[in-house]
Amino acid sequence: MTNEALEQVVIDCLKENLELSGEPVPPITRDTKPALDLGGFDSLRTLEVVVSLEEKLECDLPPEKLFENKKLEDVSVKGIAHAIDEIIKAKKK
């Protein structure tokens, strides 16, 4: 899966989470930082989105690897997609 495709999966999961929680769904791009740019996006919401990503991608995504050495507020959609790509590549080795 390309990074662009992974970014779209991340965006779709973020939108789905916001819709299910009744929050407004603003435009989300690859540069969106969920913890800063999306209302009410906290650590619990982050875990909900990670679970959704795991289901859609059919793989385990340990949060400590997704957000390794980063503050949640600094992580963008493209950063999440890149981390997922690295996790998937490491599992194939």
C-alpha angles and dihedrals in degrees: 000000000000123000089247091055091048090050089054092050089051091049091048092051092048092050092047091051092050092047093050091050093049093244121141113264110226122190108287122203136174088269095053113120102208097204091053105029104038121070117247094002105153137151093284091053089048091057091047090054092046090054090049091050091050090053094048095044095037095226140101114261110189106209090220089062094043093053100026112162092350135112111237089236091060097053118103131192090257090050091052091048091049092050091049090051091052092049092050092047092049091052091053092057 
